[in-house]
Amino acid sequence: MMASELHIFLVRPTKYDDEGYLLRHWRGVLPSNTLACLRGLTERVATDGDLPGVSVRISCCDESVEAIPEKKIYEEQQRSGVKVLVGLVGVQTNQMPRARDLALRLRDRGVDVLLGGFHVSGTRCGAGAPAEITELLAAGVTLVRGEVEEAWSRILRDALRDELEPIYDLLGTLPDLSRAALPSPDRRLMQKFVHSSFVTMDSSRGCPFSCSFCTIIQIQGRKMRTRSPSRIAEMVEARHHPGGIDQYFFTDDDFARNPHWREILLELIRLREEEGKPIRFLMQSDLLAHRQKDFIELARRAGCFQVFLGMESLDAEALAGAGKRQNRIADYAATVRAWQDAGIFVHAGYIVGFPHDTMESVRESVRRLRDEIGVDVASFFLLTPLAGSSDHTAALAAGVDIDEDLNRHDTFHAVTDPGGMSRTDAEAAYHAAWREFYSFEHRRRRLAAWPEDQRATLLQNYLWYSCATRVEHFHPMMTGFVRLKPRRDRRPGLAIESLPRHLVRRVPEVTRMAGGYFRQIRVAQRLWRAAGEGRKNRGWRDFLRHLLAGEAREAGSLGPAGSSQA
């Protein structure tokens, strides 16, 4: 007899640190778009009547900021007439060890588990599948490959009938996003992030370019698919209210290649200029976008305050080898200036570990990125052959020695031997890049180049990045604020410490962490004072007022006060 109630738990797994503890923080920074997408899809299935006679409940959990509610899952499993389903969603390669452990633990208690994301979508799941895949299939875990928009109701019906298939391979069917359910963030979960009015969402999927290190094109395709501009605007307008959402990160791999970018920006401009709703957003774009007529100007008016540009390298040979021929190094500085002149600060992505990289060449490239090209923010990554990328396929075919511990495939551990460096040297160059780019003087000059409101936003970014790299010692995009280490939930094979032993080790760690946070706040206050020379009221009260409540509501209308060169 089919259950009368479906309770689906959507869980975004975290990863383990090098000691086997969960990477979890008191407050996160970047909420999961995948969780919001699956929640929206499930709400659509429930309201459209695709599961007649069945009531649907949804519980969301992001393990980066909270514990998975295992006790509640097992209690629900015992209730008569209730079908429990756990979806481990958006699982990246570095999260697979944790996702595997959760899935096996849940299966041991008889809970049905779905597992999807970029790793299983980019990994062989049939004959010749790697060990992490065959083990999950043997345990009865259902793997979902690709995008589920047009198959989600079928998967949920199969779960209700206890007829889940071992694998749902949806890679050959790219859904029409114009009709798909919109992401629906969980308000309870949003309170566990630093900015509870900030969410991530995709307005399109796919990418027309062919970068060899990228997993997007292998899974979401090279043809751009887009959500309806009018529906995006309706959603943004409905969510904009006191206590609602007013800031977005459009996670499209390349917003500038969205076929309807103009319509989306015009809708956001209407909301800002006619409806008085000061929406703000950041986005990712390619380095040719500034050549598209009106793109930057419309982005400015629509509320864009930051753009992420994948520069990746200052070595033309490395870019060509990675298939990123659209990047023209000679144009980098002019591209950056075009965005900055519109009042939008520039965040560059840079990869360490290309075949010809050396410690010296990386150091020189970081100097040029900072002093000549003049980007405001930079994120550094170690070149990693992620499952689903062309680099991964080529590495397997060539018999490259790849670290077997998937937990380390996080772009801040070296998992192969770069051509010009050892793994140890590659990691040393990576860590040095963070230190050398974020010098006090560079940050001061970039802050001084911006008006006060946008300066406050940039200072918040600097504080986040400095706490992540100098206190937490993790990549900022995986890090929140105030690290938590659940004692009992440790990677299998590592000892669970007794409470006294754990406290003896953990108390000094927390003390050092608190001291590190205080030092970084002091540095941020010094930066604020130094960047605002000649301005009155530069004390602690002024600094904290801008740091905690200084989000620039009209940042898109303001340009930098000085040169874009640091």
N, C-alpha and C positions, 0 to 999 in steps of 0.2 A: 504494500500500500504506500502510495506516494505521500510524503510529508506535507503538512498544511502550512508549514512555516520554514523559510530558508533564512538562516543567519550566516552571512558571509563576512569573514574577517579578512580585510585587505591589509597586508603587512609589507612594508618596505624593509628588508633586512639591512643591518649595518655590516661592518666588517670587524675583524679582530686586529688589535695592535700587535706589535712584535712580541709582546709578552703573553699574548693569547686572551687579553681582556677586550671586552666590547668597546668599540669606538662610539661613545655616547656622551652627550653634553646636556647640561642643565637647560640651555637655550640654544636652538639651532639658528642658522642663517638662511639657508636655501631650502624651502619646502619642496616636496616631490610633486612634479607635474603628473607622473604616472599614477600616483595614488588618486589625485583629483580626477584624472581621466576615467579610471576604473570605477570610481564612486559615481561619476556622472552617468556612465554607461549602465550601471546597475540600477540607478534611479530611473533611467529611461525604460529599462526592461520592466521594472515594477509598475510604472504608471501607464505603460502602453498595453498592459494586459497580456504580455507574452507568457506569463506564468499563471494561467487562470486558476483561481481558488487557492493561491499560495500568497501569503503575506511575506514581505521581504524586509529584513533588517540588515543594516550595514554598520560594521565597526571598523574604523581605520586606525592603524598603528604605524608610526615611523620609529623604528628601533634606534635611530640616531638620537632621539630625544626622550624615549620612554620604553618601558619593558613591554614585550608582547604579553597580552593577557591570557596566559596559558590556563590558569585556573578557571577563568570564565569560559574558555573554549571547551574544557573538559566537562564543566558543569552543564553547559548547553548541550553537549553531546549526549548527556544522560536524559534530557527532557523528552518526553513522549511527543511525537508529532513534529519534532524539530530536526531539520537537516542542517548540519554544520559543514561549512566549506571554508577552507583557509586558502587564500591566494597570496603567494609570495611574489611580489610584483616588481618590475623594473630592475631585475637582478643583473648587476654588472659582473664582470669577471672576478673582480676583487671581493665581491660579496658572495660568491658561490660557496666557499667553505662554510660560511655562517648559514646561508640558505639551506645547504645540504644538511647541516646538523639540525636545524629547526625542522626541516621536512621529515627526516628520519625519526626524530623525537615524536612528532605529531602522528606519524604513521604507526608507531609502536602503540599508540593509544587508540588506533582505529579511525583517526580523523582523515577525511579526504583532503588532499593537498594538490593545488595547482601551482606550477612554478613557471614563470615567464620572464622575459627581459632580453637584453642584448646578448648575454652569453649563450643561452640555450638556442637563441635564434641564429647565432653565428657559428654554432658548433654542430658537427655531424651527430645525428641522433639515431641513425640506423646502424647497419653493419660497419664495424670499425670505429664506433663511438668511443670517446675517451672514458676513463674509469668513473669520473664523477657523474656521467650521464647514465651509464649502464647500472650503476649502484642505485640511483634514484628510480629508474624504471623497474628494477628488480623489487624495490620496496613498495611499488604501487603508486608512486608519485606521478601525476599527470603533467607532462611538459607541454607548454604552449609556445609555439614558434611564430613570430610575426605579430601583426596588429589584429586585435580581436573585435574591432567595432562591428563587423558584419557577421560575427560568429558567437558573440557573447551570450545571446539568449539561448542558442542551441547548446552551448557548453553548460549553462545553468540548468537547462531542462535535463540534460544527461546526468548531471550531478544529483538532481532530485530523484531520478529513476535508478540511481546507483549503476549507471551505465557509462561512466566516464571512460573515454578512450585513453590509451597510454600516451599518445602524442596527437596534438592538434597542430598540423603543419599548415600555417596560413600564409607562408611566405609568398606564394604565388598569387595571392589575392590582396591587392592594396586597396583599402576601403576609400569610398568617396567621403571625404571629410566635410563637405558642404552640408551633408545631411546628418552627420554624426552628432551624438550627444556632446554637449560642451563640458569641459572640466568643471567639477563641483568640489571645491575645497571644503574640508571638514573644519567648521568653526572652532570646535574644541581643540583640535590638533594645532590650529594656527596660533593659539595662545602660548604654545611651547616654543615659538620662534621670536627672535629679537624684535622684529617688526611684524606685529600681528595683522597689519593692514597690507602686507606684501605677499603676493602669490606668484607662482610660475604658471605659464600656460603656453601651448603651442598654437600659433595661428596657421601654420603649414608644416608639412613634413616632406622629407626628401632633400636632395642637393644635386645640382647639375654638374658639379665638378667631380674630379676623380682622384682625390688624395689617397695615397696608398695606405696611410695609417688610420684612416677613418672607417668606422663600422656603419655609419649612417647609410651610405649608398648601397651597401650590400644587403641591408635589411629593409630600409624604407624606400629604396629606389632613387634613381636620378631624375625622375619626373616629379616636379613640384605639385603637391596636392594641398588645397587650402580650405580653411573653414570660411563660412559665409561672413563677409564684412558686416552686414547688417545685424546678424545674430551675435557677432562679437560685441558690437556696439550696444545692443540691447542688454547683453549680459553685464558689460562694464557699467552701464548706466544703472541697472537694477542693484548692483552691489555697492554703488557709491552712495553711502549714507553715513551718518555718525556711527562710528564703531564698525564700519564696513571696510571695503577694500579700495585703496586709491593708488596703489603702486603695483606694477607688473614687471615680470621678467619674461619677455617673449623668447621662448627657448628654441624657436626655429633655428635650424643649423645655419640658415642664411636668409634673414628677413628680406633682404633686398631682392632675392630671387622669387619671393612670393608673387605669383601673377597678379594678385589683388592688393599689393602693398599700398598703392595710391588710394584705393577706396577705403582701406582700413585706417590709414592716417587721416584722411578727410573726415571719417566718422569720429575719430578721436578729437580732431580739431573742432568739430561741431559741438561735442560735449564740453570741451574746455571754453570755447569762445562764445557759444550761444547759450549753453545750459549752465555755465559757471561751475563746472566740475573739474577741478585741477588734477586730472589724472597725470601720473608720471610713469615712465617705463624705461627699461634698458633692453637692449637687443644685441644680437650677433649679426655681423654683416661681413661681406667679402671686401677686399681692398679696391675693388673697382666701382663700388656703389656710389661714391661721390661724383662719378661721371654721369649718373642717371639724372636726367632733368628733374629738378625740384625735389629730389629725394631727401637731401639733408635739410633743406628749408622746411619741407612739410614735416619731417621728423621733429625738428625743433618746435614748430608750432603745435605738434601733437603731444608734446610733453616728454620727448626723449631727453634723458640727462646723461646717459652713458652708453657707449657702443663698444662691443668686444670685437676686435679685429684679429684674425688668425694670421699673424705675420710669420710665425713658426721658425724662421731662420734668416740670417743675413748672408747666407752662402747660396749663391745662385745654383751651384751644382747640387746642393742638398735639396733645394726646392724642386729642381727638375727631376731628380731621382725619386722624389715623393709624389710626383704628378701634380704639384701645385704650381703650374706654369702661369696661372693668372696673377701671381704675386710678382710685382716689379719693384725690386729693392730700391732703385733710384727714385721711385715715386713715394716711398714710405713717408718721408718728412712732409711732403706737400699734402698727402692724404690726411695725415694727422692734423695738420694745420686747418684743413677744410672743415673738419669736424669741430675742432676747438674754436674756430672763428664763429661757429653757430651756437656756441655755449654748451657743447656736448663734450664731456671729457672722455679720453680714449684709453681703453683697456686692451693691451696687446697680449696675445698668447704666444709663447716662445717655447720651442722644443729643444732639449739638450740630448745629444746622443746620436746625431746623424753620423754616417760613416767617416766623414773627414773632420769631425769635431775633435778638438784637443782641449786640455785645460786652458791653454793660452788663448785659443781662438774663441772659446766661450766667454772668457773674461773680456776680451776685446769687443765682442758682439754686444755684451751687456752694457759696456761703456757707451757704445754708439747708440744703442736703444735708448739709453738714459740721457746722454748729453747732446747727441746730434739729431735724433729723430724726435725726442721730446715727448714720449708718451707719458700719461699721467699715472697709469697703473699697469703693472705687468704680472702675468701668471706664468710660472715656469713648470714644465712637464718633462719627464724623462721619456724618450721614445720607447714605446711598448707595443709589441705585436699582439694586439687584442684580438680575441676570437671574433671572426666575421670580417676582419680587415684583409686587404690584399697582402699586407706585410706578414700577417700571420700565416696565410696560405703559402706564401713564398718561403717563409722560414721553415715550415714543416717539410716542404718539398726538398729544401736544401739540407735538411738534417741539422739545423741550427740548435745549439744547446740552449734550451729555454727552461728557466726555473719552473719546476713542477708545482710549486706552491702557489696556487692561484690567488691566495690572499695578498701576495706581493705584486700582483699585476694591477697596480693602482696609479701608475705614472709617477710615483715618487720613490720607487725601488727599482734598481737596475735588474732586469730579468734576462738580458742577453749581454753579450760582449760587444759594445760599440766598436767600430773599426779603429778609431784612433785612441781609444782609452780602455782601461780595464773597468770592470763593474764598480770597483771601489773608487776609481778616479772619476767615473761618470757621476756617481752619487755626490762626491766631493764638489765637482763642478756645479752640479745642480744646487746644492745648498749654498755655495758661494755666490751663485747668481742672485738668490734672494737677498743675501746680505749686501752685496755690492750695488744692486739696483736701488734698494730702499735705504740709501744713505740719508742722514739727517738733512744735509744740504739740498739734495735733490727734492725731497719731500717739501722742504721749506719753500723752495723756488716754485714748485708746481702749485702749492697752496696759495702763494702770493700772487700768482698769475690769474687767479679767479676772484670774482666778486664774493662777498661774504656768504651768501646763501649757498652757492654751489661749493664754496670752500668748506662749509660745514659737512656737506655730503661726502666730499673727498676725504676729509679728516676721519669721518666714520669708517670709510673704507680702509684707510691707512691703519687705524687702530685695530680693526678686525684682522688685517693681514699680519701686522706685527705680533699680535697675540697668538695667532695661529702658528707662525713660523718660528718665533723666538721664545714662546712660553709653552705652547702645546706640542710644537715640533711635528706638525702635520700640515698637509696641503690645506690652504684656507677653504677651498671648495668642499672639503670633507669635514670641516671643523666648525664648531659653534663656540659657545663661551662656557667655561667652567666644566672641566672634564669630570665625568663620573666613571667609576670602575666597579660595577657590580661584582662582589666577591665570588658568589656561587656560580655565576654563569660564565665559565671560562672555556676556552677551546679544548675539546676532548684530547686526552693524552697529557694534559698539563695539570699539575696538582691544584686542588682547591685548598687554599691556605686556611688555617684556623683563624678565628676572629682576632685573637691577640696578635698573632704573627702578621696578619694583614694590616692591622692598625699600626704596628711598629714600623712597617714599611710605608704605609699610605699617609700617615700624619705628616712626616717630613715632606712627602711629595706635595701634599696640599699646601703646606706652608710655603714651599718654594714656588708653587703655582700662584698663590696669593701675592707673594712678593714680586713675581714676574709681571702679573697684571698691574700692580701698583706702579712698577717702573715704567711700563708702557703707557699708562695713563699720564704719568709725569712727563714723558717724552712728548705725548700728544699735546699736553698743555703748553710745553715749551714751543712746539711747532706752531700752535695757534697764536701765541704771543709774537713769535719771530715773523710769522707771515703777515701779521697785521700791524707792522710798524707804522707809527703815526696815527693810529686809531685809538680813541679813548676806551677806557673800561676793558682792559685785557686781562683781568684777574681771573681767579678760579671760578667765581660765579658766572662771569661772562662766558668762559670756556665751557662749563658744564651745561649752561643754558643752550648753547649751540650744539654741543655734542649730543645731548639727550632729546632735544626738541627742535633742532635746527634743520629739519628736512626742507630743502629748497622747493617751495611750491611753484615757483615760476622760473626754475633754473633754465628751462629751455629757451627763455627769451634773453638770456644774458650771455655775453661772450667773455673770454679771458681778458684780464686787465693788461697783460703784457705779452711778451713774445711767447710762442709755443716752445721755444728752445729752452731746455732746462739749464 
